[in-house]
């Protein structure tokens, strides 16, 4: 019997949902099925860890697309469904309840999952942060007078620290590295943020590992390498994330720090694509270096591109990596890959700071900035365009705030 | 009732740029096109209430500094994900070196 094949998207996060919507925007008329493992309609993750709505009882669930909008776009949304297996030879995805979906093209947007801290596995007062339900569970335990320990001074940990402090909690952040944000953020920018956290009354302990976790009915106690103990009502573990690749691995797809895709986001199976946090891909701008990004805009843009390529567009992904974070009213943005640079040019905006990262041959490879609100947004955005154009602007122009970066773009 | 209010001087906005203008508890964005014409819209992005004046003007579009949603600032038209709600625009006139908007 012939089955009606269509487009199947596994993962209803940013990448998967944008892809499903984009298939319709591009006029695809066949069946589109979006499979999500959470009960909620697809929602935006960035607001969950950030300070917005600190006065509200529960975090806001900001839908990417409501159930009604998905239905209106004729996208079949299956919630609470974790795909069990892919059969690439048959072109099928099987769900745990026995449902079998037949695909022409399949997109995997399975995302990433918090890296586990094994010693916390049996702990009741330890939590991870990824989903809306995680945010609700943590939010319920935050308030004036509550004590929060955060393990890991990455973006999730620091954003949570800032929003917990805004809610009146006592916050201690524990980081094994000698400074916060060692991954992808230059030391000078991290130092600005570190100082702001301390000014807000947050204690940050760098160079401290957690050697043991003990609990009683009310309290979790973290033993640190220095011998100190931190007691808290809840400990949130934010030590990074790992790509969710089990389904792809079982289907025999190539894995390389995530589901390996080519520049068109195609996996080692030509009918299966991957997008967002779960995949690693080559960046032509950086000599084909393979990267995996955990970033909202990357997920959104890759979702849309994967959809176009599922329809045969054959486009290469060429976006410049970009992410942002908001903490205590400071906005941080990074475009490009700072670790590709060998020297830094500073642009002091008076209260805000942008660093340009240049390669040995003077090419702009990244910009990172921090300042109140969106003070650095425009400069970082223009730098992104300069990077995309492989520009090597004069360092003197970059350093002088009165020179509009836009004037350095080739028009 | 609509009224004309003085938003800024002509020289306060560079060509192909934008500034923020607050009035009576409301916030607006005033643009100058590459050709030197002035335009005005609501000041906040329709996606997440971010000040558009911190964003980037390229030709006839303003790009939100937060999520890069783009609008045609002449018509207010939203130009694709993540923005889907158009920006409200306001009539603009110039008088004696000043830029006025009707709000």
Interface residues (C-beta under 8 A of the other chain):
Chain A: X18 X21 X296 X297 X300 X304 X324 X373 X374 X375 X377 X378 X381 X382 X404 X406
Chain B: X14 X16 X50 X51 X54 X55 X56 X63 X65 X66 X67 X68 X81 X82
